[in-house]
Amino acid sequence: MKYRQSVIIKNVTLQKANETFNDIKFLKYLIALQPVKIINWDGTYDGAEAHMKFWFFGWKDFKVTHGENRSEKNLFSFKDIGSVLPFGLSKWEHTHIVLKKENNVEIVDELNFKGPNSLIMFFVAPVLILPIFLRRVLYRTYSWD
């Protein structure tokens, strides 16, 4: 299953956005109102690991490795690649793309995940997409200073 969204953040530089994505305070802000615990978070550089647990009828482990970092004049990006996945998922990739747009940045989230069958995915997909969907508001309300 694939999901993509894009959000424009006004008056934020590409450099500031890059610094923010590497700051654990930003991650804590994004998950503050969700049933998620950070167990380990190394950053977003290639090879860095993130381990979280989230509540969905019991605490579920969710581990990713960051990779495919790319940095250019007008963009940076990295990917979360699932290594320990809940619900029998066989694939989890979350690509973060940040593009410079004049005095603003555009943050693009692309999800690509696969599960064991269509019935399970019917129930699980909204649980996996909702935290990313909420970022449409959370990115805009974060203090980027």
Backbone as a chain_set.jsonl record, in Angstrom:
{"seq": "MKYRQSVIIKNVTLQKANETFNDIKFLKYLIALQPVKIINWDGTYDGAEAHMKFWFFGWKDFKVTHGENRSEKNLFSFKDIGSVLPFGLSKWEHTHIVLKKENNVEIVDELNFKGPNSLIMFFVAPVLILPIFLRRVLYRTYSWD", "coords": {"N": [[0.849, -1.169, 0.0], [0.465, 2.244, -0.726], [1.065, 5.616, 0.284], [0.985, 9.126, 0.07], [1.883, 12.42, 0.961], [2.008, 16.022, 1.061], [3.332, 18.992, 2.447], [3.505, 22.467, 2.843], [5.765, 24.549, 4.494], [6.02, 27.647, 5.768], [8.475, 30.256, 5.539], [10.821, 28.895, 6.417], [14.093, 27.711, 6.321], [15.976, 25.486, 4.21], [18.249, 24.466, 5.463], [17.587, 24.849, 8.192], [15.368, 23.153, 8.391], [16.609, 20.684, 7.923], [18.325, 20.501, 10.176], [16.343, 20.4, 12.132], [14.963, 17.993, 11.59], [16.869, 16.231, 12.461], [16.844, 16.48, 15.174], [15.889, 15.185, 18.224], [13.874, 16.35, 19.708], [12.038, 17.265, 17.87], [10.962, 14.867, 16.833], [9.785, 13.929, 19.215], [7.826, 15.883, 19.54], [6.204, 15.343, 17.308], [5.081, 12.893, 17.988], [3.839, 13.29, 20.383], [1.069, 13.29, 21.214], [0.303, 10.754, 20.731], [0.01, 7.198, 21.265], [2.846, 6.298, 21.732], [6.134, 5.221, 22.419], [9.492, 6.202, 22.644], [12.176, 4.148, 22.337], [14.818, 3.905, 21.459], [16.789, 6.207, 19.629], [18.813, 7.201, 17.136], [19.251, 9.236, 15.296], [19.12, 10.629, 11.952], [20.981, 9.888, 10.099], [22.651, 7.793, 7.631], [22.375, 4.428, 8.425], [21.662, 4.891, 11.043], [19.587, 3.966, 13.781], [16.17, 3.586, 14.782], [14.045, 2.845, 17.39], [10.892, 2.14, 18.405], [7.944, 1.813, 20.403], [4.561, 1.171, 20.038], [1.17, 1.59, 21.05], [-1.33, -0.618, 20.341], [-3.757, -2.372, 21.047], [-2.047, -3.655, 22.877], [1.494, -3.334, 23.446], [3.544, -2.753, 20.696], [6.499, -3.554, 18.964], [8.494, -1.517, 16.87], [10.87, -1.064, 14.602], [13.257, 0.779, 12.766], [15.739, 1.388, 10.234], [17.66, 4.084, 9.245], [18.355, 5.333, 6.012], [19.717, 5.852, 2.675], [20.286, 8.581, 2.517], [20.224, 11.778, 1.107], [21.518, 14.757, -0.14], [21.213, 17.822, -1.561], [21.485, 20.939, -3.391], [18.874, 22.097, -3.313], [17.32, 20.323, -1.856], [16.807, 17.734, 0.631], [16.798, 14.344, 1.687], [15.736, 11.271, 3.231], [15.339, 7.817, 4.172], [13.218, 5.711, 6.086], [13.637, 2.428, 6.853], [12.012, -0.472, 7.502], [12.84, -2.815, 10.041], [12.087, -4.38, 12.229], [8.879, -5.251, 12.422], [5.4, -4.69, 13.141], [2.224, -6.527, 13.169], [2.583, -8.472, 11.235], [3.67, -7.268, 9.028], [5.512, -7.113, 6.007], [7.008, -5.264, 4.774], [8.183, -1.947, 5.205], [8.599, 1.282, 4.313], [9.431, 4.577, 4.678], [9.754, 7.478, 3.177], [11.28, 10.545, 3.565], [11.162, 13.676, 2.255], [12.487, 16.811, 1.709], [12.039, 19.841, 0.252], [13.349, 22.837, -1.083], [11.501, 25.748, -1.515], [11.408, 28.656, -2.669], [11.197, 30.96, -0.119], [10.363, 29.052, 1.584], [9.757, 25.638, 2.717], [8.94, 22.473, 1.344], [7.55, 19.654, 2.653], [7.58, 16.315, 2.051], [6.015, 13.282, 2.558], [6.331, 9.916, 1.949], [4.88, 6.839, 2.023], [5.337, 3.323, 1.896], [4.19, 0.232, 2.218], [3.736, -3.247, 3.059], [1.561, -5.929, 3.817], [0.425, -9.073, 5.318], [-2.017, -9.906, 4.152], [-4.989, -8.783, 2.368], [-7.24, -8.363, 4.019], [-6.233, -8.013, 6.653], [-4.682, -5.75, 6.155], [-6.661, -3.91, 5.558], [-7.631, -3.209, 8.066], [-5.312, -2.442, 9.415], [-3.921, -0.512, 7.888], [-5.099, 2.164, 8.223], [-4.236, 2.711, 10.853], [-1.497, 2.84, 10.535], [-1.188, 4.907, 8.702], [-2.438, 7.156, 9.839], [-0.744, 8.521, 11.876], [1.103, 9.775, 10.167], [-0.531, 11.284, 8.524], [-1.489, 13.137, 10.414], [0.659, 14.811, 10.606], [0.317, 16.779, 8.771], [-0.843, 18.889, 10.073], [0.785, 19.055, 12.358], [3.415, 19.601, 11.436], [3.068, 22.233, 10.603], [2.446, 23.551, 12.969], [4.649, 23.361, 14.562], [7.362, 24.862, 16.341], [9.636, 26.3, 14.51], [11.821, 27.837, 14.988]], "CA": [[0.0, 0.0, 0.0], [1.239, 3.471, -0.804], [0.423, 6.85, 0.717], [1.875, 10.277, -0.135], [1.334, 13.736, 1.292], [2.933, 17.129, 0.929], [2.958, 20.134, 3.284], [4.385, 23.638, 2.716], [6.052, 25.258, 5.74], [6.448, 28.989, 5.355], [9.591, 30.956, 6.196], [11.776, 27.951, 7.002], [15.161, 27.41, 5.367], [16.304, 24.072, 4.04], [19.206, 24.128, 6.514], [16.87, 24.741, 9.464], [14.559, 21.938, 8.321], [17.525, 19.556, 8.077], [18.697, 20.467, 11.593], [15.164, 20.02, 12.911], [14.699, 16.565, 11.403], [17.88, 15.488, 13.207], [16.684, 16.801, 16.589], [14.898, 14.297, 18.829], [12.739, 17.149, 20.191], [11.068, 17.295, 16.777], [10.289, 13.568, 16.861], [8.925, 13.901, 20.407], [6.677, 16.729, 19.25], [5.339, 14.673, 16.333], [4.396, 11.734, 18.578], [3.421, 13.648, 21.745], [-0.323, 12.951, 21.518], [0.048, 9.4, 20.262], [0.468, 6.153, 22.192], [4.14, 5.865, 21.21], [7.304, 5.406, 23.288], [10.787, 6.104, 21.974], [13.096, 3.276, 23.059], [16.148, 4.324, 21.009], [16.766, 7.03, 18.424], [20.197, 7.617, 16.876], [19.299, 10.337, 14.343], [18.625, 10.276, 10.62], [22.082, 9.572, 9.195], [22.642, 6.423, 7.113], [22.737, 3.421, 9.415], [21.073, 5.205, 12.351], [18.414, 3.154, 14.088], [15.113, 4.11, 15.636], [13.222, 1.777, 17.958], [9.739, 2.672, 19.114], [6.845, 0.905, 20.714], [3.297, 1.888, 20.022], [0.063, 0.836, 21.631], [-2.483, -0.993, 19.535], [-4.151, -3.609, 21.729], [-0.776, -4.167, 23.379], [2.654, -2.597, 22.929], [4.144, -3.382, 19.515], [7.816, -3.048, 18.562], [8.618, -0.972, 15.516], [12.253, -0.62, 14.437], [13.664, 1.141, 11.413], [17.093, 1.876, 9.995], [17.644, 5.202, 8.3], [19.286, 5.15, 4.905], [19.513, 6.554, 1.409], [20.373, 10.028, 2.704], [20.557, 12.54, -0.087], [21.563, 16.19, 0.141], [21.532, 18.618, -2.736], [21.302, 22.371, -3.183], [17.488, 22.462, -3.044], [16.556, 19.267, -1.195], [17.434, 16.625, 1.326], [15.848, 13.256, 1.907], [16.215, 10.029, 3.838], [14.3, 6.797, 4.209], [13.106, 4.767, 7.197], [13.439, 1.088, 6.309], [11.61, -1.31, 8.614], [13.601, -4.033, 10.341], [11.198, -5.148, 13.107], [7.59, -4.676, 12.071], [4.229, -5.315, 13.755], [1.077, -6.949, 12.361], [2.988, -9.334, 10.134], [4.118, -6.496, 7.864], [6.729, -7.612, 5.372], [7.746, -4.129, 4.236], [7.868, -0.592, 5.641], [9.521, 2.319, 3.864], [8.896, 5.937, 4.818], [10.712, 8.41, 2.611], [11.112, 11.949, 3.946], [11.776, 14.544, 1.246], [12.293, 18.228, 2.021], [12.413, 20.621, -0.923], [13.349, 24.299, -0.953], [10.525, 26.421, -2.378], [11.624, 30.083, -2.394], [11.502, 31.155, 1.31], [9.634, 28.01, 2.293], [10.12, 24.262, 2.399], [7.857, 21.521, 1.15], [7.878, 18.362, 3.261], [6.838, 15.233, 1.409], [6.094, 11.97, 3.208], [5.885, 8.834, 1.089], [4.861, 5.531, 2.688], [5.161, 2.139, 1.075], [4.228, -0.909, 3.132], [3.018, -4.452, 2.635], [1.159, -6.817, 4.898], [0.225, -10.477, 4.962], [-3.172, -10.09, 3.273], [-5.838, -7.6, 2.194], [-8.133, -8.168, 5.166], [-5.448, -7.417, 7.744], [-4.288, -4.407, 5.741], [-7.848, -3.064, 5.645], [-7.723, -2.714, 9.441], [-4.028, -1.913, 9.882], [-3.476, 0.647, 7.109], [-5.423, 3.453, 8.858], [-3.403, 2.88, 12.046], [-0.157, 3.193, 10.071], [-1.228, 6.17, 7.961], [-2.914, 8.264, 10.667], [0.318, 9.376, 12.436], [1.71, 10.573, 9.104], [-1.562, 12.242, 8.137], [-1.526, 14.192, 11.439], [1.778, 15.73, 10.391], [-0.162, 17.908, 7.968], [-1.052, 19.962, 11.053], [1.911, 19.136, 13.292], [4.528, 20.314, 10.795], [2.747, 23.662, 10.553], [2.348, 24.14, 14.312], [5.921, 23.232, 15.255], [8.156, 26.099, 16.412], [10.804, 26.048, 13.679], [12.872, 28.815, 15.317]], "C": [[0.896, 1.234, 0.0], [0.383, 4.643, -0.337], [1.447, 7.97, 0.545], [1.152, 11.543, 0.293], [2.438, 14.778, 1.225], [2.413, 18.309, 1.737], [3.985, 21.241, 3.06], [4.52, 24.289, 4.087], [6.671, 26.595, 5.354], [7.592, 29.514, 6.212], [10.516, 30.038, 6.983], [12.818, 27.649, 5.934], [15.378, 25.898, 5.287], [17.274, 23.624, 5.129], [18.509, 23.952, 7.857], [16.017, 23.476, 9.495], [15.431, 20.7, 8.531], [17.958, 19.404, 9.537], [17.545, 19.95, 12.448], [14.876, 18.533, 12.792], [15.704, 15.703, 12.17], [17.791, 15.698, 14.716], [15.578, 15.932, 17.186], [13.698, 15.066, 19.388], [11.642, 17.228, 19.126], [10.281, 15.988, 16.738], [9.332, 13.492, 18.052], [7.685, 14.753, 20.21], [5.685, 16.005, 18.325], [4.549, 13.521, 16.947], [3.767, 12.034, 19.935], [2.005, 13.198, 22.102], [-0.703, 11.543, 21.07], [0.561, 8.385, 21.288], [1.766, 5.508, 21.701], [5.22, 6.163, 22.241], [8.562, 5.285, 22.435], [11.686, 5.249, 22.859], [14.534, 3.681, 22.737], [15.989, 5.141, 19.737], [18.155, 7.602, 18.222], [20.301, 8.851, 15.997], [18.829, 9.852, 12.99], [19.743, 9.95, 9.628], [21.995, 8.11, 8.748], [23.148, 5.455, 8.18], [22.173, 3.692, 10.799], [19.802, 4.383, 12.548], [17.429, 3.916, 14.965], [14.272, 2.917, 16.088], [12.118, 2.445, 18.759], [8.791, 1.54, 19.445], [5.581, 1.74, 20.63], [2.192, 0.968, 20.49], [-1.02, 0.627, 20.593], [-2.899, -2.365, 20.026], [-2.921, -4.367, 22.213], [0.362, -3.389, 22.743], [3.318, -3.398, 21.817], [5.49, -2.727, 19.218], [7.781, -2.597, 17.106], [10.029, -0.419, 15.412], [12.521, -0.313, 12.971], [15.14, 1.507, 11.416], [16.974, 2.993, 8.977], [18.703, 4.971, 7.226], [18.918, 6.003, 3.713], [19.472, 8.068, 1.589], [20.863, 10.686, 1.426], [20.517, 14.019, 0.276], [22.043, 16.913, -1.107], [21.246, 20.08, -2.414], [19.885, 22.719, -2.726], [16.653, 21.36, -2.395], [17.446, 18.404, -0.323], [16.364, 15.572, 1.545], [16.545, 12.101, 2.616], [15.03, 9.084, 3.944], [14.387, 6.004, 5.506], [12.791, 3.406, 6.581], [13.193, 0.143, 7.481], [12.475, -2.542, 8.775], [12.836, -4.948, 11.3], [9.83, -4.497, 12.974], [6.436, -5.412, 12.746], [3.24, -5.831, 12.708], [1.439, -7.839, 11.184], [3.408, -8.576, 8.887], [5.409, -7.092, 7.321], [7.581, -6.477, 4.817], [7.236, -2.842, 4.87], [8.97, 0.329, 5.133], [8.804, 3.652, 3.976], [9.982, 6.879, 4.337], [10.32, 9.825, 2.998], [11.861, 12.775, 2.908], [11.468, 15.988, 1.63], [12.889, 19.035, 0.874], [12.367, 22.118, -0.608], [12.368, 24.867, -1.97], [10.543, 27.905, -2.029], [12.002, 30.261, -0.918], [10.851, 30.1, 2.188], [10.278, 26.648, 2.028], [8.837, 23.47, 2.19], [8.327, 20.189, 1.723], [6.962, 17.313, 2.641], [7.092, 13.952, 2.193], [5.54, 10.944, 2.239], [5.997, 7.53, 1.867], [4.674, 4.439, 1.652], [5.289, 0.953, 2.021], [3.373, -2.044, 2.608], [2.715, -5.301, 3.858], [0.844, -8.199, 4.393], [-0.964, -10.729, 4.036], [-4.054, -8.842, 3.289], [-6.727, -7.325, 3.391], [-7.402, -7.51, 6.334], [-5.07, -5.985, 7.386], [-5.463, -3.433, 5.784], [-7.965, -2.438, 7.034], [-6.452, -2.0, 9.902], [-3.61, -0.632, 9.159], [-3.869, 1.982, 7.753], [-4.577, 3.742, 10.098], [-1.996, 3.33, 11.656], [-0.121, 4.555, 9.383], [-1.586, 7.352, 8.851], [-1.792, 9.116, 11.275], [1.011, 10.257, 11.391], [0.714, 11.645, 8.65], [-1.619, 13.416, 9.12], [-0.409, 15.209, 11.262], [1.397, 16.897, 9.495], [-0.378, 19.126, 8.86], [0.194, 20.144, 11.914], [3.122, 19.842, 12.699], [4.29, 21.823, 10.838], [2.742, 24.318, 11.93], [3.64, 24.019, 15.114], [6.644, 24.582, 15.258], [9.495, 25.846, 15.728], [11.955, 26.984, 13.986], [14.154, 28.177, 15.788]], "O": [[1.946, 1.259, 0.642], [-0.833, 4.671, -0.527], [2.629, 7.79, 0.836], [-0.036, 11.718, 0.023], [3.626, 14.468, 1.319], [1.217, 18.602, 1.727], [5.19, 20.989, 3.084], [3.523, 24.55, 4.761], [7.712, 26.652, 4.699], [7.674, 29.265, 7.415], [10.942, 30.373, 8.088], [12.478, 27.366, 4.786], [15.004, 25.149, 6.19], [17.139, 22.523, 5.663], [18.806, 23.006, 8.587], [15.954, 22.799, 10.522], [15.033, 19.773, 9.236], [17.956, 18.295, 10.071], [17.748, 19.16, 13.37], [14.574, 17.881, 13.791], [15.404, 14.553, 12.492], [18.596, 15.138, 15.46], [14.448, 15.948, 16.697], [12.616, 14.495, 19.528], [10.455, 17.253, 19.453], [9.056, 16.009, 16.62], [8.196, 13.039, 17.909], [6.602, 14.383, 20.664], [4.475, 16.055, 18.543], [3.457, 13.204, 16.474], [3.218, 11.136, 20.572], [1.782, 12.756, 23.23], [-1.88, 11.187, 21.035], [1.448, 8.695, 22.083], [1.789, 4.341, 21.309], [5.222, 7.227, 22.861], [8.68, 4.381, 21.609], [11.928, 5.599, 24.014], [15.369, 3.788, 23.635], [15.169, 4.822, 18.876], [18.629, 8.396, 19.035], [21.365, 9.469, 15.956], [18.212, 8.792, 12.882], [19.477, 9.756, 8.442], [21.348, 7.291, 9.401], [24.217, 5.651, 8.758], [22.203, 2.807, 11.654], [19.048, 4.14, 11.606], [17.806, 4.766, 15.772], [13.846, 2.094, 15.278], [12.383, 3.221, 19.678], [8.832, 0.464, 18.848], [5.542, 2.879, 21.096], [2.261, -0.252, 20.35], [-1.558, 1.584, 20.036], [-2.461, -3.389, 19.501], [-2.783, -5.569, 21.983], [0.223, -2.851, 21.644], [3.617, -4.581, 21.985], [5.609, -1.501, 19.22], [7.137, -3.204, 16.25], [10.357, 0.579, 16.055], [12.083, -1.028, 12.069], [15.711, 1.88, 12.441], [16.275, 2.863, 7.973], [19.798, 4.481, 7.503], [17.952, 6.765, 3.734], [18.719, 8.759, 0.904], [21.787, 10.21, 0.765], [19.578, 14.475, 0.929], [23.126, 16.65, -1.63], [20.82, 20.415, -1.308], [19.715, 23.556, -1.84], [15.425, 21.441, -2.378], [18.662, 18.344, -0.504], [15.172, 15.878, 1.583], [17.77, 11.979, 2.598], [13.875, 9.492, 3.823], [15.476, 5.665, 5.97], [11.796, 3.254, 5.873], [14.054, -0.026, 8.344], [12.805, -3.225, 7.806], [12.932, -6.17, 11.189], [9.638, -3.345, 13.361], [6.491, -6.631, 12.905], [3.408, -5.597, 11.511], [0.667, -7.944, 10.23], [3.497, -9.158, 7.806], [6.281, -7.52, 8.078], [8.732, -6.686, 4.434], [6.033, -2.656, 5.053], [10.137, 0.166, 5.489], [7.711, 3.834, 3.44], [11.003, 7.06, 5.001], [9.184, 10.252, 2.79], [13.061, 12.589, 2.709], [10.309, 16.34, 1.849], [14.076, 18.928, 0.566], [11.447, 22.594, 0.058], [12.405, 24.507, -3.147], [9.771, 28.354, -1.181], [13.044, 29.755, -0.501], [10.8, 30.25, 3.409], [11.207, 26.522, 1.23], [7.798, 23.762, 2.781], [9.368, 19.663, 1.329], [5.737, 17.416, 2.701], [8.238, 13.586, 2.456], [4.414, 11.078, 1.76], [7.082, 7.16, 2.316], [3.953, 4.605, 0.669], [6.365, 0.696, 2.561], [2.434, -1.85, 1.837], [3.504, -5.379, 4.8], [0.972, -8.484, 3.203], [-0.932, -11.654, 3.225], [-3.878, -7.957, 4.126], [-6.947, -6.166, 3.742], [-7.905, -6.558, 6.93], [-5.134, -5.099, 8.239], [-5.263, -2.243, 6.025], [-8.351, -1.276, 7.165], [-6.518, -1.058, 10.692], [-3.001, 0.246, 9.771], [-3.023, 2.874, 7.822], [-4.239, 4.896, 10.361], [-1.374, 4.115, 12.372], [0.875, 5.273, 9.477], [-1.08, 8.453, 8.634], [-1.873, 10.342, 11.2], [1.454, 11.361, 11.705], [1.098, 12.792, 8.421], [-1.78, 14.563, 8.704], [-0.523, 16.345, 11.722], [2.099, 17.908, 9.471], [-0.126, 20.258, 8.448], [0.609, 21.274, 12.169], [3.789, 20.607, 13.395], [5.218, 22.594, 11.084], [3.005, 25.515, 12.045], [3.717, 24.524, 16.234], [6.55, 25.347, 14.299], [10.389, 25.239, 16.318], [12.979, 26.933, 13.305], [15.116, 28.88, 16.097]]}, "num_chains": 1, "name": "protein.A"}
